[in-house]
C-alpha cells in the first residue's frame, strides 16, 4: 500500500469517518491544530492498519482521547487552516455538541455520522478505556432530544473540507495548505444523511416549588425544591436525565435496580462543585448523582434515604460538600476524637455547606460528624449524623453502659466525651458496611474489671441499612497497662440485636492478659441472670450473672478450643450470642 491517502478511492469513505471521529473527540479549543491533527491521526491509522477499519478506528479513538493539544509556534502560525462552514444555521447545535465530554463527542461521530449501532459503539468505547460508555451514548440522545427532530443534526463545520488562509507564509507552507484542502475532499460526503434518528425523551425532570416543606406534613426529600445556579440549564439537566435513562450497567449502581427511571424524576440540584458539575435527581426509592469533570461524565445511583422528619440526611455533592434539607439552618462539624467533641460552625450558602473534608488518621477513620439544627422542625433539637463515605449520612447514637438507663425510644445522639471516645475506637477497628447506612448505634452492654488489673468495655454496634437489612458486630475494648486493644467478638446480620426491640445479648472471646496468659471472657447485658462457659479444656470458671472468665494456656497464639456460652434472662429467654469461633 502506498504512503498517501490521496487518490485511493477505497479509502475515501473510511478516511472521512476517521477524520470526523478524531476531530470531534479532540479538544474543541485546539484551533487549526485540531483540524490538522485529526487528518494526521486518520491517515496514520489507515496506513498502519490497511484493510482493518476496526483497528484503525480504535487507534484513532484511543489517541484522540489521550491527546492534549498545544498551540503552534513559529512559521506554522503564518497559515490558517480551518474547517469549512457548510451549515451556518447550526452553530447552536455545534456549540452544544462541543460542550459534551470527549467520549460523548466520539459516540456522536460513530453513531450519527458513521452509522454504527449503539451496541457496537459502546463496545468500542469500552475498548478505548472509556469508564461509562452507556453514559456517552445517552448524552448524544439527550443532545438531539434538546434540539428536536426537525433539525438535521449535523455540526456547522465539516473537518473533511478545509479552508486555507495565508499570512504571507512561505510558498512551501501555502502548498501544504493546498494539499490539506485536496486531502479533505471536494464535496459534502453523501453519507451525512444516514445518521441514526434520535429517540424522543419520554421522561422529564419535575421541580418542587420553593417553601413546599412549610405547607406539607411530609418532611422528606419529596419536599426539597431544586437548588443550584444551573437548575435552569436545560442542556445540562437533559444530559443528566438521559445519562440516567441510558445507564443500565450494574457496576454503576449501588444496591438498587438497574432499571432507568420510569416516572418523572425530581430535580434536586444542579451547579458547579469543586471543579466539576453535579446534578442530583430523585426517582421514588433512588437518588442519582450525575457528574461531569475534566471531559468525563459519570453516574451513580443510590437508594433513597428513608423518611425521617426529625433527622433528614444531607446529600453528598462531592468529597467534602453537602446539600442540606431546606429546613436545616445551622451546621457544625467535628472529628471523632477520644478527647470528645470539638464542634466548629460550618458556613452554608444556597443550601450547600462549605467544604468539610473527610478525616483519616493513619488507619483510623475520623468522620466527619455533623450536628444539624432545624429551628422550624421538631422544636429545633440538634441531631448528629456521620459520613460513612456514601451519598447520605447516617444518624449516629450511643448507649452508655449500666447503670445508665435504656430509653424506650432508643439510644441518644452522640454528644458526650464517652460517646466520641467509643466511636473513635470503632473508627480504628470496625469495618463499615459497603452499603447505604440509615443509622449507626454503639451500645455499651457491659463494662467492668478484667483479670490482672485490666478493665473492659463491651460494645454492640448496629448498622441499620437503607434497604432494611442490618449488620451487628460485638467488640471488646480491653484496657491494660495504658493501652486499649479492640477485639472483634462476633457478627450477626438481619436481626433486632442491639435495638429498642432487642436489648439482651451475650458475647465471648479469648483475651491475652499482660502476663501472657490467655483468658476466655464472656460478657452479658443487664437482664441476664445466668451466664456460664463450657467447653473442651475450660476449667476453674468464675462467673456471675453478667460476666464470666476461664483461664487458658500461657503464651502462644489464640487457643484453638471450642467454647460454648450459655445465658438466660430472668424470664427464661436465651439471648442472642456473639462469639468468635475457634475450632480445635
C-alpha positions as a Python dict, from the first residue, in 0.01 Angstrom:
ca = {
    (1, 'X'): (0, 0, 0),
    (2, 'X'): (120, 349, -77),
    (3, 'X'): (208, 610, 182),
    (4, 'X'): (-68, 852, 69),
    (5, 'X'): (-444, 854, 109),
    (6, 'X'): (-486, 1083, -191),
    (7, 'X'): (-620, 913, -499),
    (8, 'X'): (-718, 591, -322),
    (9, 'X'): (-1096, 570, -373),
    (10, 'X'): (-1127, 264, -148),
    (11, 'X'): (-1009, 472, 146),
    (12, 'X'): (-1224, 779, 83),
    (13, 'X'): (-1520, 675, 300),
    (14, 'X'): (-1325, 526, 593),
    (15, 'X'): (-1084, 820, 587),
    (16, 'X'): (-1370, 1069, 619),
    (17, 'X'): (-1525, 866, 902),
    (18, 'X'): (-1197, 863, 1091),
    (19, 'X'): (-1138, 1236, 1038),
    (20, 'X'): (-1481, 1310, 1184),
    (21, 'X'): (-1411, 1079, 1479),
    (22, 'X'): (-1072, 1234, 1552),
    (23, 'X'): (-1189, 1592, 1504),
    (24, 'X'): (-1492, 1562, 1732),
    (25, 'X'): (-1301, 1371, 2001),
    (26, 'X'): (-1006, 1611, 2019),
    (27, 'X'): (-1039, 1916, 2248),
    (28, 'X'): (-1266, 2178, 2089),
    (29, 'X'): (-1027, 2463, 2168),
    (30, 'X'): (-748, 2327, 1950),
    (31, 'X'): (-799, 2569, 1662),
    (32, 'X'): (-624, 2483, 1338),
    (33, 'X'): (-406, 2230, 1519),
    (34, 'X'): (-718, 2025, 1592),
    (35, 'X'): (-808, 2001, 1223),
    (36, 'X'): (-461, 1912, 1101),
    (37, 'X'): (-410, 1659, 1379),
    (38, 'X'): (-745, 1494, 1300),
    (39, 'X'): (-631, 1435, 941),
    (40, 'X'): (-291, 1314, 1060),
    (41, 'X'): (-442, 1064, 1305),
    (42, 'X'): (-681, 930, 1043),
    (43, 'X'): (-411, 893, 777),
    (44, 'X'): (-162, 723, 1008),
    (45, 'X'): (-425, 481, 1137),
    (46, 'X'): (-524, 372, 787),
    (47, 'X'): (-164, 335, 677),
    (48, 'X'): (-78, 136, 989),
    (49, 'X'): (-384, -91, 962),
    (50, 'X'): (-451, -134, 587),
    (51, 'X'): (-780, -313, 530),
    (52, 'X'): (-862, -327, 903),
    (53, 'X'): (-1104, -42, 969),
    (54, 'X'): (-1198, -151, 1328),
    (55, 'X'): (-831, -147, 1429),
    (56, 'X'): (-779, 191, 1263),
    (57, 'X'): (-1090, 330, 1432),
    (58, 'X'): (-977, 212, 1774),
    (59, 'X'): (-631, 362, 1721),
    (60, 'X'): (-778, 700, 1624),
    (61, 'X'): (-1021, 700, 1917),
    (62, 'X'): (-761, 599, 2176),
    (63, 'X'): (-507, 857, 2062),
    (64, 'X'): (-764, 1136, 2032),
    (65, 'X'): (-898, 1069, 2383),
    (66, 'X'): (-545, 1088, 2525),
    (67, 'X'): (-421, 1383, 2323),
    (68, 'X'): (-369, 1728, 2473),
    (69, 'X'): (-338, 1998, 2209),
    (70, 'X'): (-72, 2266, 2241),
    (71, 'X'): (-62, 2590, 2044),
    (72, 'X'): (158, 2607, 1735),
    (73, 'X'): (458, 2834, 1740),
    (74, 'X'): (692, 2968, 1477),
    (75, 'X'): (637, 2980, 1098),
    (76, 'X'): (344, 2740, 1112),
    (77, 'X'): (135, 3025, 1252),
    (78, 'X'): (164, 3201, 914),
    (79, 'X'): (-105, 2975, 772),
    (80, 'X'): (-461, 2937, 897),
    (81, 'X'): (-620, 2602, 815),
    (82, 'X'): (-980, 2583, 937),
    (83, 'X'): (-1273, 2351, 870),
    (84, 'X'): (-1524, 2478, 619),
    (85, 'X'): (-1854, 2613, 748),
    (86, 'X'): (-2117, 2425, 549),
    (87, 'X'): (-2426, 2468, 768),
    (88, 'X'): (-2425, 2821, 902),
    (89, 'X'): (-2763, 2782, 1076),
    (90, 'X'): (-2645, 2516, 1318),
    (91, 'X'): (-2392, 2699, 1532),
    (92, 'X'): (-2605, 2646, 1845),
    (93, 'X'): (-2608, 2273, 1788),
    (94, 'X'): (-2233, 2268, 1724),
    (95, 'X'): (-2168, 2465, 2043),
    (96, 'X'): (-2377, 2222, 2248),
    (97, 'X'): (-2210, 1921, 2086),
    (98, 'X'): (-1864, 2052, 2165),
    (99, 'X'): (-1964, 2117, 2526),
    (100, 'X'): (-2013, 1742, 2576),
    (101, 'X'): (-1734, 1528, 2725),
    (102, 'X'): (-1493, 1379, 2472),
    (103, 'X'): (-1639, 1024, 2492),
    (104, 'X'): (-1984, 1161, 2407),
    (105, 'X'): (-1849, 1353, 2108),
    (106, 'X'): (-1681, 1034, 1991),
    (107, 'X'): (-2008, 845, 2035),
    (108, 'X'): (-2182, 1108, 1821),
    (109, 'X'): (-1926, 1062, 1544),
    (110, 'X'): (-1963, 685, 1544),
    (111, 'X'): (-2342, 654, 1585),
    (112, 'X'): (-2476, 957, 1400),
    (113, 'X'): (-2214, 1016, 1130),
    (114, 'X'): (-2060, 676, 1068),
    (115, 'X'): (-2387, 498, 1146),
    (116, 'X'): (-2260, 232, 1387),
    (117, 'X'): (-2518, 64, 1612),
    (118, 'X'): (-2519, 184, 1976),
    (119, 'X'): (-2411, -161, 2096),
    (120, 'X'): (-2106, -158, 1869),
    (121, 'X'): (-2022, 199, 1972),
    (122, 'X'): (-2050, 104, 2339),
    (123, 'X'): (-1809, -186, 2282),
    (124, 'X'): (-1554, 32, 2100),
    (125, 'X'): (-1564, 297, 2373),
    (126, 'X'): (-1506, 25, 2630),
    (127, 'X'): (-1203, -97, 2434),
    (128, 'X'): (-1069, 258, 2448),
    (129, 'X'): (-1098, 252, 2831),
    (130, 'X'): (-1391, 493, 2850),
    (131, 'X'): (-1531, 428, 3202),
    (132, 'X'): (-1904, 470, 3124),
    (133, 'X'): (-1978, 407, 2754),
    (134, 'X'): (-2355, 393, 2813),
    (135, 'X'): (-2348, 745, 2953),
    (136, 'X'): (-2164, 876, 2647),
    (137, 'X'): (-2433, 733, 2418),
    (138, 'X'): (-2712, 862, 2642),
    (139, 'X'): (-2564, 1213, 2624),
    (140, 'X'): (-2586, 1202, 2244),
    (141, 'X'): (-2954, 1112, 2273),
    (142, 'X'): (-3004, 1394, 2521),
    (143, 'X'): (-2837, 1644, 2287),
    (144, 'X'): (-3061, 1554, 1995),
    (145, 'X'): (-3372, 1550, 2213),
    (146, 'X'): (-3284, 1901, 2320),
    (147, 'X'): (-3281, 2031, 1962),
    (148, 'X'): (-3579, 1839, 1834),
    (149, 'X'): (-3622, 1600, 1544),
    (150, 'X'): (-3690, 1876, 1292),
    (151, 'X'): (-3327, 1990, 1288),
    (152, 'X'): (-3081, 1793, 1074),
    (153, 'X'): (-2835, 1708, 1348),
    (154, 'X'): (-2504, 1789, 1185),
    (155, 'X'): (-2232, 2026, 1306),
    (156, 'X'): (-2198, 2361, 1135),
    (157, 'X'): (-1843, 2279, 1025),
    (158, 'X'): (-1706, 1987, 827),
    (159, 'X'): (-1346, 1880, 905),
    (160, 'X'): (-1327, 1686, 579),
    (161, 'X'): (-1345, 2021, 399),
    (162, 'X'): (-1078, 2279, 483),
    (163, 'X'): (-1027, 2646, 408),
    (164, 'X'): (-672, 2780, 396),
    (165, 'X'): (-587, 3145, 469),
    (166, 'X'): (-238, 3279, 413),
    (167, 'X'): (-38, 3507, 639),
    (168, 'X'): (240, 3596, 395),
    (169, 'X'): (368, 3247, 451),
    (170, 'X'): (646, 3084, 250),
    (171, 'X'): (540, 2907, -66),
    (172, 'X'): (603, 2564, 83),
    (173, 'X'): (352, 2635, 359),
    (174, 'X'): (94, 2752, 109),
    (175, 'X'): (146, 2432, -85),
    (176, 'X'): (97, 2234, 235),
    (177, 'X'): (-237, 2405, 292),
    (178, 'X'): (-345, 2323, -62),
    (179, 'X'): (-260, 1959, -8),
    (180, 'X'): (-468, 1955, 309),
    (181, 'X'): (-761, 2101, 120),
    (182, 'X'): (-733, 1836, -150),
    (183, 'X'): (-699, 1559, 105),
    (184, 'X'): (-1007, 1685, 286),
    (185, 'X'): (-1231, 1622, -13),
    (186, 'X'): (-1421, 1837, -260),
    (187, 'X'): (-1781, 1783, -157),
    (188, 'X'): (-2001, 1713, 140),
    (189, 'X'): (-1998, 1333, 191),
    (190, 'X'): (-2314, 1166, 72),
    (191, 'X'): (-2325, 965, 394),
    (192, 'X'): (-2411, 1261, 618),
    (193, 'X'): (-2782, 1189, 584),
    (194, 'X'): (-2753, 830, 704),
    (195, 'X'): (-2743, 904, 1077),
    (196, 'X'): (-2950, 717, 1332),
    (197, 'X'): (-3264, 909, 1432),
    (198, 'X'): (-3282, 1027, 1792),
    (199, 'X'): (-3525, 875, 2035),
    (200, 'X'): (-3759, 1125, 2194),
    (201, 'X'): (-3734, 1155, 2568),
    (202, 'X'): (-4042, 1023, 2747),
    (203, 'X'): (-3930, 1136, 3092),
    (204, 'X'): (-3887, 1492, 3216),
    (205, 'X'): (-3747, 1644, 3534),
    (206, 'X'): (-4002, 1776, 3781),
    (207, 'X'): (-3949, 2071, 4017),
    (208, 'X'): (-4098, 2114, 4362),
    (209, 'X'): (-4193, 2477, 4434),
    (210, 'X'): (-3981, 2656, 4691),
    (211, 'X'): (-4112, 2658, 5051),
    (212, 'X'): (-4321, 2346, 4986),
    (213, 'X'): (-4183, 2194, 5306),
    (214, 'X'): (-4357, 2468, 5507),
    (215, 'X'): (-4700, 2359, 5383),
    (216, 'X'): (-4674, 1980, 5399),
    (217, 'X'): (-4650, 1721, 5673),
    (218, 'X'): (-4432, 1500, 5451),
    (219, 'X'): (-4093, 1630, 5554),
    (220, 'X'): (-3862, 1420, 5342),
    (221, 'X'): (-3681, 1454, 5009),
    (222, 'X'): (-4013, 1484, 4827),
    (223, 'X'): (-4043, 1835, 4976),
    (224, 'X'): (-3699, 1955, 4856),
    (225, 'X'): (-3703, 2225, 4590),
    (226, 'X'): (-3422, 2235, 4330),
    (227, 'X'): (-3117, 2438, 4422),
    (228, 'X'): (-2801, 2546, 4245),
    (229, 'X'): (-2713, 2807, 3984),
    (230, 'X'): (-2758, 2565, 3691),
    (231, 'X'): (-3107, 2429, 3759),
    (232, 'X'): (-3229, 2624, 3454),
    (233, 'X'): (-2953, 2493, 3226),
    (234, 'X'): (-3162, 2263, 3007),
    (235, 'X'): (-2859, 2129, 2822),
    (236, 'X'): (-2703, 2009, 3147),
    (237, 'X'): (-3016, 1870, 3309),
    (238, 'X'): (-3119, 1693, 2988),
    (239, 'X'): (-2776, 1531, 2963),
    (240, 'X'): (-2804, 1420, 3323),
    (241, 'X'): (-3150, 1274, 3277),
    (242, 'X'): (-3061, 1088, 2961),
    (243, 'X'): (-2743, 957, 3125),
    (244, 'X'): (-2963, 804, 3394),
    (245, 'X'): (-3201, 663, 3133),
    (246, 'X'): (-2911, 513, 2941),
    (247, 'X'): (-2705, 380, 3232),
    (248, 'X'): (-2800, 18, 3291),
    (249, 'X'): (-2460, -123, 3383),
    (250, 'X'): (-2473, -296, 3723),
    (251, 'X'): (-2128, -170, 3824),
    (252, 'X'): (-2259, 188, 3810),
    (253, 'X'): (-2526, 116, 4071),
    (254, 'X'): (-2531, 69, 4448),
    (255, 'X'): (-2774, -191, 4570),
    (256, 'X'): (-3064, -68, 4357),
    (257, 'X'): (-3241, -187, 4046),
    (258, 'X'): (-3058, -101, 3720),
    (259, 'X'): (-3388, -10, 3552),
    (260, 'X'): (-3387, 356, 3435),
    (261, 'X'): (-3642, 591, 3593),
    (262, 'X'): (-3998, 520, 3486),
    (263, 'X'): (-4160, 821, 3648),
    (264, 'X'): (-4072, 1189, 3603),
    (265, 'X'): (-3771, 1231, 3836),
    (266, 'X'): (-3746, 1521, 4075),
    (267, 'X'): (-3463, 1768, 4020),
    (268, 'X'): (-3280, 1838, 4346),
    (269, 'X'): (-2963, 2022, 4249),
    (270, 'X'): (-2754, 2143, 3954),
    (271, 'X'): (-2438, 2351, 3984),
    (272, 'X'): (-2060, 2356, 3962),
    (273, 'X'): (-1892, 2199, 4261),
    (274, 'X'): (-1519, 2180, 4331),
    (275, 'X'): (-1408, 2193, 3968),
    (276, 'X'): (-1686, 1972, 3829),
    (277, 'X'): (-2058, 1989, 3759),
    (278, 'X'): (-2308, 1796, 3969),
    (279, 'X'): (-2676, 1715, 3912),
    (280, 'X'): (-2887, 1535, 4173),
    (281, 'X'): (-3218, 1370, 4071),
    (282, 'X'): (-3469, 1162, 4263),
    (283, 'X'): (-3693, 880, 4144),
    (284, 'X'): (-3907, 706, 4410),
    (285, 'X'): (-3667, 487, 4604),
    (286, 'X'): (-3350, 611, 4431),
    (287, 'X'): (-3119, 911, 4408),
    (288, 'X'): (-2896, 964, 4103),
    (289, 'X'): (-2581, 1174, 4115),
    (290, 'X'): (-2456, 1280, 3772),
    (291, 'X'): (-2113, 1443, 3740),
    (292, 'X'): (-1910, 1600, 3462),
    (293, 'X'): (-1543, 1662, 3532),
    (294, 'X'): (-1244, 1709, 3300),
    (295, 'X'): (-1434, 1589, 2997),
    (296, 'X'): (-1566, 1270, 3160),
    (297, 'X'): (-1926, 1207, 3265),
    (298, 'X'): (-2022, 961, 3539),
    (299, 'X'): (-2341, 848, 3708),
    (300, 'X'): (-2404, 681, 4044),
    (301, 'X'): (-2744, 561, 4164),
    (302, 'X'): (-2807, 516, 4537),
    (303, 'X'): (-3100, 401, 4748),
    (304, 'X'): (-3312, 691, 4865),
    (305, 'X'): (-3272, 766, 5238),
    (306, 'X'): (-3572, 663, 5443),
    (307, 'X'): (-3808, 941, 5553),
    (308, 'X'): (-3703, 1089, 5889),
    (309, 'X'): (-3871, 1426, 5950),
    (310, 'X'): (-3667, 1497, 6263),
    (311, 'X'): (-3332, 1383, 6128),
    (312, 'X'): (-3323, 1403, 5748),
    (313, 'X'): (-2983, 1346, 5594),
    (314, 'X'): (-2787, 1588, 5377),
    (315, 'X'): (-2681, 1451, 5039),
    (316, 'X'): (-2316, 1449, 4940),
    (317, 'X'): (-2239, 1657, 4632),
    (318, 'X'): (-1865, 1593, 4626),
    (319, 'X'): (-1600, 1460, 4857),
    (320, 'X'): (-1646, 1746, 5101),
    (321, 'X'): (-1969, 1943, 5034),
    (322, 'X'): (-2325, 1853, 5126),
    (323, 'X'): (-2670, 1965, 5009),
    (324, 'X'): (-2880, 2024, 5320),
    (325, 'X'): (-3253, 1966, 5373),
    (326, 'X'): (-3416, 2307, 5310),
    (327, 'X'): (-3530, 2333, 5673),
    (328, 'X'): (-3180, 2294, 5820),
    (329, 'X'): (-3036, 2632, 5918),
    (330, 'X'): (-2730, 2551, 6126),
    (331, 'X'): (-2447, 2301, 6075),
    (332, 'X'): (-2147, 2221, 6291),
    (333, 'X'): (-1880, 1959, 6228),
    (334, 'X'): (-1638, 1761, 6441),
    (335, 'X'): (-1400, 1471, 6404),
    (336, 'X'): (-1413, 1153, 6607),
    (337, 'X'): (-1171, 1206, 6892),
    (338, 'X'): (-1103, 1021, 7215),
    (339, 'X'): (-1097, 1363, 7381),
    (340, 'X'): (-1461, 1434, 7293),
    (341, 'X'): (-1638, 1665, 7050),
    (342, 'X'): (-1488, 1990, 6930),
    (343, 'X'): (-1764, 2141, 6720),
    (344, 'X'): (-1695, 2412, 6464),
    (345, 'X'): (-1959, 2611, 6278),
    (346, 'X'): (-1982, 2545, 5902),
    (347, 'X'): (-2084, 2825, 5661),
    (348, 'X'): (-2381, 2745, 5436),
    (349, 'X'): (-2467, 2914, 5104),
    (350, 'X'): (-2771, 2826, 4895),
    (351, 'X'): (-2828, 2513, 5099),
    (352, 'X'): (-2474, 2387, 5036),
    (353, 'X'): (-2208, 2359, 5306),
    (354, 'X'): (-1858, 2490, 5284),
    (355, 'X'): (-1602, 2209, 5237),
    (356, 'X'): (-1597, 1955, 5522),
    (357, 'X'): (-1323, 1715, 5413),
    (358, 'X'): (-1318, 1355, 5535),
    (359, 'X'): (-1065, 1282, 5808),
    (360, 'X'): (-828, 987, 5816),
    (361, 'X'): (-555, 947, 6078),
    (362, 'X'): (-333, 654, 5987),
    (363, 'X'): (-561, 350, 5977),
    (364, 'X'): (-831, 532, 6174),
    (365, 'X'): (-1137, 681, 6011),
    (366, 'X'): (-1246, 1001, 6189),
    (367, 'X'): (-1557, 1123, 6017),
    (368, 'X'): (-1669, 1395, 5976),
    (369, 'X'): (-1959, 1406, 6220),
    (370, 'X'): (-2221, 1672, 6152),
    (371, 'X'): (-2457, 1830, 6403),
    (372, 'X'): (-2759, 1982, 6232),
    (373, 'X'): (-3031, 2206, 6365),
    (374, 'X'): (-3367, 2297, 6210),
    (375, 'X'): (-3544, 2553, 6432),
    (376, 'X'): (-3872, 2526, 6240),
    (377, 'X'): (-3891, 2146, 6269),
    (378, 'X'): (-3936, 1931, 6583),
    (379, 'X'): (-3853, 2216, 6818),
    (380, 'X'): (-3516, 2270, 6658),
    (381, 'X'): (-3346, 1995, 6857),
    (382, 'X'): (-3000, 1920, 6712),
    (383, 'X'): (-2921, 1577, 6572),
    (384, 'X'): (-2591, 1419, 6477),
    (385, 'X'): (-2504, 1234, 6158),
    (386, 'X'): (-2188, 1060, 6046),
    (387, 'X'): (-2039, 1026, 5698),
    (388, 'X'): (-1955, 667, 5601),
    (389, 'X'): (-1849, 771, 5251),
    (390, 'X'): (-2180, 722, 5073),
    (391, 'X'): (-2440, 962, 4930),
    (392, 'X'): (-2636, 1011, 5253),
    (393, 'X'): (-2518, 1034, 5611),
    (394, 'X'): (-2627, 805, 5896),
    (395, 'X'): (-2782, 908, 6226),
    (396, 'X'): (-2531, 812, 6492),
    (397, 'X'): (-2615, 711, 6852),
    (398, 'X'): (-2456, 588, 7174),
    (399, 'X'): (-2598, 391, 7466),
    (400, 'X'): (-2386, 417, 7786),
    (401, 'X'): (-2325, 102, 7991),
    (402, 'X'): (-2515, 11, 8307),
    (403, 'X'): (-2625, 161, 8537),
    (404, 'X'): (-2734, 417, 8273),
    (405, 'X'): (-3098, 365, 8184),
    (406, 'X'): (-3212, 249, 7841),
    (407, 'X'): (-3458, 486, 7678),
    (408, 'X'): (-3756, 303, 7532),
    (409, 'X'): (-3719, 501, 7208),
    (410, 'X'): (-3356, 400, 7161),
    (411, 'X'): (-3008, 537, 7237),
    (412, 'X'): (-2918, 906, 7236),
    (413, 'X'): (-2742, 1124, 6979),
    (414, 'X'): (-2366, 1126, 7033),
    (415, 'X'): (-2255, 1435, 7220),
    (416, 'X'): (-2068, 1331, 7534),
    (417, 'X'): (-1698, 1264, 7571),
    (418, 'X'): (-1772, 895, 7632),
    (419, 'X'): (-1971, 867, 7310),
    (420, 'X'): (-1699, 1026, 7097),
    (421, 'X'): (-1438, 816, 7273),
    (422, 'X'): (-1620, 493, 7185),
    (423, 'X'): (-1676, 588, 6822),
    (424, 'X'): (-1313, 700, 6790),
    (425, 'X'): (-1202, 348, 6885),
    (426, 'X'): (-1456, 195, 6649),
    (427, 'X'): (-1327, 417, 6369),
    (428, 'X'): (-990, 242, 6400),
    (429, 'X'): (-1115, -113, 6427),
    (430, 'X'): (-1459, -162, 6277),
    (431, 'X'): (-1519, -246, 5910),
    (432, 'X'): (-1810, -33, 5793),
    (433, 'X'): (-2077, -181, 5563),
    (434, 'X'): (-2032, -107, 5191),
    (435, 'X'): (-2398, -7, 5160),
    (436, 'X'): (-2607, 298, 5244),
    (437, 'X'): (-2641, 315, 5622),
    (438, 'X'): (-2953, 474, 5773),
    (439, 'X'): (-2844, 468, 6136),
    (440, 'X'): (-2549, 352, 6345),
    (441, 'X'): (-2567, 286, 6719),
    (442, 'X'): (-2297, 177, 6964),
    (443, 'X'): (-2445, 3, 7271),
    (444, 'X'): (-2214, -50, 7570),
    (445, 'X'): (-2386, -353, 7720),
    (446, 'X'): (-2114, -439, 7976),
    (447, 'X'): (-1820, -269, 8145),
    (448, 'X'): (-1604, -375, 8438),
    (449, 'X'): (-1283, -533, 8561),
    (450, 'X'): (-1081, -790, 8368),
    (451, 'X'): (-805, -1015, 8509),
    (452, 'X'): (-467, -864, 8604),
    (453, 'X'): (-597, -514, 8684),
    (454, 'X'): (-726, -459, 8331),
    (455, 'X'): (-1067, -312, 8250),
    (456, 'X'): (-1305, -368, 7962),
    (457, 'X'): (-1599, -218, 7776),
    (458, 'X'): (-1811, -446, 7560),
    (459, 'X'): (-1990, -286, 7268),
    (460, 'X'): (-2260, -396, 7030),
    (461, 'X'): (-2254, -180, 6718),
    (462, 'X'): (-2560, -189, 6497),
    (463, 'X'): (-2575, -63, 6138),
    (464, 'X'): (-2927, -26, 6000),
    (465, 'X'): (-2912, -8, 5622),
    (466, 'X'): (-3139, 188, 5390),
    (467, 'X'): (-3260, -132, 5221),
    (468, 'X'): (-3395, -269, 5551),
    (469, 'X'): (-3105, -504, 5623),
    (470, 'X'): (-2878, -474, 5924),
    (471, 'X'): (-2534, -574, 6046),
    (472, 'X'): (-2450, -606, 6415),
    (473, 'X'): (-2096, -653, 6549),
    (474, 'X'): (-1967, -705, 6903),
    (475, 'X'): (-1634, -554, 7009),
    (476, 'X'): (-1442, -574, 7337),
    (477, 'X'): (-1229, -271, 7427),
    (478, 'X'): (-972, -407, 7673),
    (479, 'X'): (-758, -152, 7862),
    (480, 'X'): (-435, -277, 8022),
    (481, 'X'): (-106, -106, 8110),
    (482, 'X'): (-201, 220, 7942),
    (483, 'X'): (-308, 65, 7611),
    (484, 'X'): (-654, -15, 7470),
    (485, 'X'): (-699, -313, 7239),
    (486, 'X'): (-1013, -357, 7029),
    (487, 'X'): (-1111, -723, 6984),
    (488, 'X'): (-1391, -822, 6741),
    (489, 'X'): (-1606, -1082, 6918),
    (490, 'X'): (-1874, -1176, 6666),
    (491, 'X'): (-2115, -1062, 6399),
    (492, 'X'): (-2480, -1121, 6308),
    (493, 'X'): (-2691, -995, 6019),
    (494, 'X'): (-3057, -904, 5972),
    (495, 'X'): (-3163, -923, 6338),
    (496, 'X'): (-3312, -694, 6605),
    (497, 'X'): (-2995, -717, 6815),
    (498, 'X'): (-2893, -401, 6999),
    (499, 'X'): (-3208, -211, 6913),
    (500, 'X'): (-3505, -93, 7116),
    (501, 'X'): (-3668, -425, 7019),
    (502, 'X'): (-3387, -646, 7150),
    (503, 'X'): (-3168, -527, 7440),
    (504, 'X'): (-3032, -854, 7575),
    (505, 'X'): (-2716, -1008, 7429),
    (506, 'X'): (-2408, -1207, 7535),
    (507, 'X'): (-2063, -1224, 7378),
    (508, 'X'): (-1738, -1410, 7437),
    (509, 'X'): (-1377, -1417, 7321),
    (510, 'X'): (-1024, -1524, 7410),
    (511, 'X'): (-812, -1240, 7551),
    (512, 'X'): (-439, -1236, 7625),
    (513, 'X'): (-352, -1063, 7953),
    (514, 'X'): (-34, -857, 8005),
    (515, 'X'): (133, -1158, 8173),
    (516, 'X'): (92, -1361, 7854),
    (517, 'X'): (-183, -1586, 7994),
    (518, 'X'): (-494, -1641, 7786),
    (519, 'X'): (-839, -1599, 7942),
    (520, 'X'): (-1176, -1674, 7792),
    (521, 'X'): (-1407, -1381, 7872),
    (522, 'X'): (-1785, -1363, 7845),
    (523, 'X'): (-1994, -1051, 7896),
    (524, 'X'): (-2371, -1013, 7907),
    (525, 'X'): (-2625, -732, 7916),
    (526, 'X'): (-2808, -623, 8232),
    (527, 'X'): (-3112, -853, 8209),
    (528, 'X'): (-2906, -1174, 8202),
    (529, 'X'): (-2940, -1373, 8528),
    (530, 'X'): (-2741, -1686, 8441),
    (531, 'X'): (-2415, -1699, 8245),
    (532, 'X'): (-2177, -1994, 8206),
    (533, 'X'): (-1880, -2108, 7995),
    (534, 'X'): (-1836, -2470, 7891),
    (535, 'X'): (-1606, -2650, 7651),
    (536, 'X'): (-1303, -2867, 7600),
    (537, 'X'): (-1015, -2767, 7826),
    (538, 'X'): (-1202, -2492, 8016),
    (539, 'X'): (-1186, -2525, 8395),
    (540, 'X'): (-1199, -2303, 8703),
    (541, 'X'): (-1469, -2080, 8559),
    (542, 'X'): (-1552, -1771, 8763),
    (543, 'X'): (-1893, -1631, 8674),
    (544, 'X'): (-2168, -1402, 8788),
    (545, 'X'): (-2486, -1301, 8612),
    (546, 'X'): (-2320, -1072, 8353),
    (547, 'X'): (-1952, -1170, 8339),
    (548, 'X'): (-1754, -1494, 8332),
    (549, 'X'): (-1384, -1574, 8292),
    (550, 'X'): (-1198, -1901, 8243),
    (551, 'X'): (-817, -1927, 8245),
    (552, 'X'): (-638, -2071, 7946),
    (553, 'X'): (-280, -2153, 7843),
    (554, 'X'): (20, -1924, 7876),
    (555, 'X'): (177, -1779, 7561),
    (556, 'X'): (135, -1885, 7202),
    (557, 'X'): (-137, -1793, 6959),
    (558, 'X'): (-510, -1786, 7021),
    (559, 'X'): (-616, -2118, 7180),
    (560, 'X'): (-796, -2341, 6932),
    (561, 'X'): (-1053, -2452, 7186),
    (562, 'X'): (-1423, -2469, 7109),
    (563, 'X'): (-1618, -2283, 7377),
    (564, 'X'): (-1990, -2282, 7443),
    (565, 'X'): (-2168, -1990, 7610),
    (566, 'X'): (-2495, -2035, 7792),
    (567, 'X'): (-2710, -1749, 7917),
    (568, 'X'): (-3074, -1685, 8004),
    (569, 'X'): (-3273, -1387, 8124),
    (570, 'X'): (-3492, -1368, 8434),
    (571, 'X'): (-3783, -1468, 8211),
    (572, 'X'): (-3601, -1777, 8082),
    (573, 'X'): (-3524, -1629, 7740),
    (574, 'X'): (-3198, -1727, 7570),
    (575, 'X'): (-3040, -1406, 7436),
    (576, 'X'): (-2855, -1368, 7105),
    (577, 'X'): (-2491, -1477, 7127),
    (578, 'X'): (-2189, -1314, 6963),
    (579, 'X'): (-1890, -1541, 6976),
    (580, 'X'): (-1568, -1588, 6789),
    (581, 'X'): (-1542, -1950, 6677),
    (582, 'X'): (-1203, -2113, 6732),
    (583, 'X'): (-1214, -2472, 6617),
    (584, 'X'): (-973, -2713, 6792),
}
